[in-house]
Amino acid sequence: MSSETFKSVCCRNVSIIAKYVTKNLGSDNLLLENLPHEPEFYEDENSWITLEEFVSIMEKAIDILKDPEAVFNMGLSAQELESWGAFKYLQKVFASVILGPVEVYKQVGKYNTHFNKTKDLIVVGAEKDRCYVKIKFKNSINPVDDFVSDSFIRGILISVPRIWNLPEAKIMEPMFEYDLKRLLIQVGGVDQSEIKFLAGRCMLRKEEIGHQVVLLSEKVNDEYLFLGDYREVNPDEDWDNVRLGFLITKSVQVNSHLKIQEGEIYNAPYFIYKITWRPLNFFQKIYQVSLNSFLSKKAYRDGLESQLETIKNYVETLEDKVVERTEQLNATKDEAEYWREKAETLLQTMLPENVATSMMQGRLKAEEMEGTIVFTDLAGFTSFSRDLAPEEVSNQLTGYFTEMSQIINKHSGWVNKFLGDGILAVFGLQSDIDHAETAILASLEMQKAMEKYPWHKRIGIASGKFITGEFGTEKTRRFDCLGHVVNLASRLQSHAEIGEILVCDNTYSKMSHKFKFGNKKQIAPKGVGTIDVYSINPKENY
């Protein structure tokens, strides 16, 4: 049975993607629309789909988010968003101070069978701060067809130590099962005529990028494995008794999707991850329990009693550590107070003053409010940045986002989030401001500012009621806005012409006497139906 017909990928993976998209865009509607099944099918963690369908969903998410690191970040978000279905309950068990990251990594192979049937994950050489993960694809699956999953899996595995508030793990990937030629053609988009394999050497566009080497095995737990070590090929090599791979000797950015790095080995019998992490030691256990209690929403007395109880439990078996533990507790309290003050300062710079104050006082509740949402997106930036170095792309966007944020703040708006090269802004969080008017003024000024850039902008504006509040997991929450108006602004932006500002009927009715609008027209955004909209010309209003 081929990978195109065999349902080999569990929708738990789709759930991870969908929750990451929702976190960044406010909804997963764009991701789950126009797929072979209804959204409810993909939300069921017992549903399975083909590898081909999974790859298409992943590629759709990348396109929607306009983020080259999206695949890795999706995997990385699984722990924070608890998006791996029923396995989130295991996360709570593992968060006990009795266990540590190594116990999770030991179970990776078992958990993998509940997520996909395309590959086997085998953990070897597990120690308290390191392990190897061997990844071998099933015979019916070509690894290149599942190229996107590599970054996805790495993101998930790197996030494991964060369950204990430890730094992310580090992963080295010295060996790949990908066939180098097929990878360059299928993922890198290289024409077959540009690749030559001559006398054990790989030539790409007339430059040598690698050559064959002999893989050397190492003994790990009574088993011999290839872990990335190698030697050069001898002229009189016994070809029947060696395993060969292609060593990359020159790093090449093949295209925006594929970069091969010097030192990597391709055409290997399997993938190898070398994972290292900081172990959870004795004092970190005390620190974690004490700090989590101190920073909880309980009163100070409850937090202190919890810390003292933790100390007491350890004193029963290690009385000689009493003084040292007390010092640790005091240091924890001092550090917690320091970071609390830092958090207050940071909140006041990131959120409107009234929202930040309510959040710090624990009075911020989810509520319905009247306001205006502005959704912007760039046109032409992707083609403009295609040939630029990543650092130059970052510099260009940083300058652009800085100027746009200043304009939005100037008109009493708040930048809720950056979405690839798009911006989602909220107006009306300050109740004494005319949110529809300030949103239009900010949009007009942003379009005027675009004259200095080599690309263009589309803007959608929608006024109405939406929900604001802290949303997220029990451990990780952020201030956000949700609702039909947010989605409507996004839809209006996608229907706007280049350089156009498109507003909904509600915004128009509030502001028709203050600005010059174009004639009424009708659009039919998916999931909304036919609606009246109006354009506003920056040249006639600014």
N, C-alpha and C positions, 0 to 999 in steps of 0.2 A: 504494500500500500504506500503511495507516495505521500510526501509531506503536505501536498496540496489538498489531499482528501482525508488524511488521518488527523483526528482531533487530538492534538498533542499538547496544547497550551491551556492551562486552567484560567478562568476569568478572574481569579485572585490577582493575576498580573494586570489585567485591565483595570481592576479596582484601584491598584496602586497608581496607575497612570491617571485615571479619572479624578482621584482625590487631589493629585498634584495639580492637575489642570484647574480644578475648582478652587484650590488655594490661590492660584495666580490670576484666574479670570473671573472668579465668583460663581461659575457654573460650568458643568461638563456638557451642556447641551450641544455645543459646536462639535465636540468630540464624538458623541454617541449618535448624532443624527446621520441619516443616509447610510446606515450599516445594514448588513444582511438580516440582523435580528433587532427586536425591540430593545430599548435601553434596559428594561427589567431583566432581560436575559443576561446581559453583561454584568449586571449588578449582583447576580446570583453566583456565589463562590463555588457552587457545585456544577456550573456550566463549563464546558470545554469547547475550544475553537481550534481551527487549523493554524499551523505556523504562519501560513501565508496571510491569513486574516489578522493575526496578532501583529505581524510586521507592518501591515497596512495601517492598523490603528496607531502603532507607535510612530510611524512616519507622519500620520495626520496630526498627532499631538505636537511633534517637532515643528510642523508647518504653522500650526495655530499659535504656538508659544514664541516662535521665531527666536529660539535660543539654541545655539549649537551644543550647549552642555546639558540640554533638557533631559536626555536619556539617563545620564549619570545622576542628575539631581532627582529624577523620579525615584530611582532606587534608593538614594540617600534619604528621601523623605519618608520612606515606609515606616521607620521607627518613630519618627516625630508625629506623623499623622495616624499611626496605628492602622494602616491601610491594608494589612495582610490578612484580613478576614478573621476567622476564629483563632488564628495564631496570635492575635494581640493578647489573648488571655495567658498564653505561655510567656509572653513578654513580662507580664506582671509577676509571674512566678519567678522568672529568672532575675528580676530586679531585687530579689532578696539578697542581703549581704552575704549569705552563705555561699552563693554561687558567683561565678564570674564569667567573662566572655568566653573562656575556653570551653565551658559546658555547652554554650550555644553552638560554637563552631564544630564541636564533636558531633552534633546532631544535624549538620547541614545536609548530609547525604540523605537522611531520612525525610527531612522537610521538603527537599527538592522534589520528591516523587509526588507531592501534593500540589506542586506548581507547574510542572511540565514533564513530558515524556520524550523530550527531544535529546536529552543528554543525561549522563550520570555524573554526580559529584561525589568524590571520595576524599575524605579528610585523612591525612597521614601525618605522623610526626608531631602530634598535638602536645604542646607544653603549655605552661602557665601564661606565656606571653607570645607564643608563635605557633604556626601550623602551616602545612602545605595543603592546598586543595587541587586535586587532579580532576579535570573536566574532560570527559570523553563523550563525543556525540554518538548517537545511535547510528548503525550502519545505513539506515534509510534516509538520514539527514545529512546534507552537505553543510558544514559549519558556516560557509560564506552566506548561505541563505538566511542564517540567523545572526548576521553580523551585529545588529542593534542590541542583542541581548548581552553582549560582553560588558558594555558600560553599565547596563541596567543591573547586572548581577554584582559587579564591582561596587556600585553604589550601595546596594543592600548589605553586602558583607562589611564594607567600611563602617556602616552605621551601627553595627552591633555594640561596640563599647559604650555608645551614648546612652544605652539603657541604664548604665550605672553613672551617668554624667562624666564619663572618662573621655579623653580626646578620641577622635576618630582613628580607626586602625589605618595602617599603611599597607598598601598592596604593591608588590612587584610582580610583573607578568613577563617572564623571560621567554616563554615558549607559546606558540600558537599552532593550532591544528589546521588553520586556514591554508589552502593551496595558494601559494603566492601569486601565481599567474591569474587564477580565477578571481582572486581578491582584487587585483589591480584592474581587471577588466570590468567586473560586475559592480564593485563598490567605488573604485577609483575612476571609472569612466574612461580608462585608457584604451586606445585602439590597439588591437592585437598586433598590428604591424610595428608598434612602438616598443614591444617587449621581445627580447631575445635571450635565450638560454644557450650559452656557448661554453663548452668545456667546464661545466660546473659553475659558471658565473652568470649572474643575472644582469642584463643590460636594460635600462629604462631610458628611452629617448636618447640613445647613444652614450649614456653614462652608466658606469658600473655602480650598482647599488648594493650588491651582496654576492656571496659565493657559498658553495656547499661546504659543510663541516661535518665531522663525525660526532654524534651525540654520545656523551659519557654518562653511564648510570651511576647512581649512588645508593648505598644501602640505608634504608629507613625502616625501622621496625621489622627486620628480617625480610624486607622486600626491596628489590632493586628497581629504582625509578629514575627516569630522566628528569632532572630538575633545572636544566639550563646550562650545565657544564658541557664543554666541547673541546675538541682538538682539531687541528687542520688535517685535511685528507692526505694520505701518503700515496706516492705513485704506484706502489705495489699493494694497494689495499685489498684485503679479503672482503669483497663486496657482499658475500653471502652472510657475513657475520657482523656487520655494522649497520647502524641506523643513521641515516643522513638527514640533515635539515639545512635550510638556507639562512645563513647569518647576514643580517643587514649591516653594511659597513658605512652607509651614508644615509643620514636622515633626509626624508623627502616628504613635503606637504603635497600629496598627490592631487587632492581637491579639498573642498570644505568638509567632506565626510571622512576622508581617510588620510592619516599621517602615519608613515612607518618610521620607526626610530632606530638609530644606530644601536646595535647590541641585541636587538630582538631576533628570535629564531622562528622561521615559518616552516611549513610542511612537516611539523613535528607530529608524533603519534597522538598527542593530546595537549590540552592547555595545562599550564601550571600557574597557580597563584601562590606567592609567598606572602603570608599575612603576618604582621606583627602588631602588637598593641601593648599599651601600658597595663600591667596587671593591677587588680584591686588588692592593695596590701592592707595590713592591719589598721594603720592610722587613717587611711582613706575611708575605710568602713566607718570609723568613728566620725570622721569629718562629714561624710555624706549623710549619715543619719541625723547628726546634729544640725547641719546646715539646712537640710530639707525641713526639719521640724521648725527651726527658727524662722524660716522664710514662709512658712505656711500661713494660711488665713486665720489660724487660731490666735487667741490672745497670747501675749508675751508669756504669761505664767504657764499656760499649757505647753508652749514650745520649750520653755526652760525645764519643766518637769519631765518632758519626753527626753531631753538631752541627759538629764541626771539619771533617768532610768536606764538609758543606754550605758552610761558609765558604770552604773551599779552592776549590771549584768556581767560586764567584763571583769570587774573587781573581784567577783566571786571566785574566779579561777586564776587571776593574775594580780594579786594584791600589790606586788612590787611595782605595778604600773600606775598606781593611783595618782601620784604627783604629775607624772608625765601626761596622763589623760586629762587631768584638770587644766593643765596649761594648754593642751590641744583644744579643749572646749572654749576657754577664754579667747584663744586666738581665732577660733571659728566665729564666736560672737562679734569680735572686733571686725573681722573681715566681712561678715554678713552686713554689719551696719555700714561699713565703707561702701560696699557694692549697692546697698539699698539707696544711699545718697546719690551714688552715680546713676542708678536707674531712674531716680526722680528727675535728675538734671537732664538725662537723655530723653525721657518722656516729654518733658516740656519743650524740647527742641523738635520733636517728631510729630506731636499732636497739637491741635488747638488747645489753648490754655484751659478752657472749661472742661474739655474732655480729659486732659492729663490730670487735672485736679481731682475729678470724680474717680478716675482710675486708681490714683494713689490712695484715696480715702476709702476705697472698696465700695463706692456707691454707684459704679457704672453698671447699669442694667441694659439689657436689650430692650429697645423701644422703637416705636414707629415714629418717623419724623417726616416733615415736608421739606424738600430740598431739590436741588438740581444736580444732575450727573453730567459730566463732560468726558467723552471718550475720544481720544485722538490716536491716529496711526499714520505712519510715514508711507509715502508712495515713492518708490524709486531708490530707497536706501539699500535694499538687498543687492540690486545690480551695481550700485555705486561702490559698495563695500566688498564685492566679490573678489577683487584683486588686491585688496589692502591687507597688510599684516594685521594679526589680531590686536596688537597693541594700538595700532593706528585706528582701528574700528572702535576700540574702547575709548580712546581719546576723543574721537569725533562725537560719540554718543554722550560722553560725560559733559562736554561743553554744551551740547544741545539740551540735555536734561536739566543742567544747571540753570540755563536761561529760561526754559519753560517753567521750571519750578518757581523761579523768582517772580515771573509774571502771574502765575496762579496765586501765590502767596500775597502778592501786591493787591489782588482783588478779593482777598478774604476767603480764598479757596484752600483746599487741602489735598495734596497729592496722596491718594490712597495707595497706589502701587504703580510700578513700571512693568509693562508687559512686552518683553522683547524691545521693540522700538516704539511701543505705544504707551500712552499715559491714561490712567483713570483718576479723575479729580472729582472732589465732592464740594459743593457749595451749599451753605445753609446750616452748617454746624454752629455758627454764631447766630443766634435767633434774631438779633437786631439788624441783620443785613438782608437786603433784597436779593435772594439767591439767584433768581432767574436773570436779573439785570447784570449782576457781577459775573455770572458764568458767561454771558454773551460778551461782555466787555473784555474778559480775559481771553476768550476765543478769538475775538477780533485782533487783539494785540499779538497773540501767538501767530496768527496767519500773517500779520504784517511783518513779524520778525523772521518769517521763513524766507524773505527776500534775499537774505544773506547766505542761505544754504543751497547746495546743489541738488536738493531733493524737495519734495512737496508734502503737504499734510492734508488729511481728511479729518473732519471733526463732526461728531454727533452729540446733540444736547437733548436731554429729556428731563422734564420736571414732574414731580409727583411725590407720592409717599413711598418710603422704603425703610428697611429695618437697619438700625445701627447697634453695635454692641461688641463685646469681646467674644470671638468665636475661635474654636480650635479644640485641642485635646485638654484633658485635665491638667497636664503639665505645661503645655505650650498653647497660649492663647494670644490673639492679636486683635486690635480694634479694626473693624471692617464694616462694610455696608452690603446688604443683600436685598434682592427683590426684582420685580418686573421692570422698574424704571432703570435699574443698572443694566439689565440685558437689553432694554430698548435703546439706550444710548449707544451700546455696542453695535446693534443692528443698524441704527441710523448712520453711524460712522462708516459701516461697510457698504451702505448704499450711496454715500456722498460721492460727488465727483472730486477730482483732484483740485485742491485749493478751496473746496466748498465747505460751508458750515450748514448742516442740516438739523432743524429743530422739530420737535414733536408739536402736535396741535395745542397741548396744554401750555408749553412754553410760549408759543405764538400768541395765545389768547391773553397771557399776562403782559407781553411786551410789544404787542402790535402797534401801540401808540408811541413807543419810544425809539423804535428802530425801523429801518426800511427793509421789508422782506420781499422776496420774489413771489410769483404766483403760486397758489396752492397746487400741489401735485400728490398723486397717490402712489404708495409702494406697498408691497406685500411681503414683509420679512417672514421668514420661516418661524412658525410657532407663535406668531403675533396676529396674522391676518392683514387685511387691507386697512391702511391707515392714511390719514391726511398728514402731510409734512410740508415744511416751508424752508426755503434756503435763504440765507442772509449773506449778502455780498460785502466782503471787507472793504472794498474800494468805495462803496456808497455809504458806509457807516463809520469809517475810522478817520 
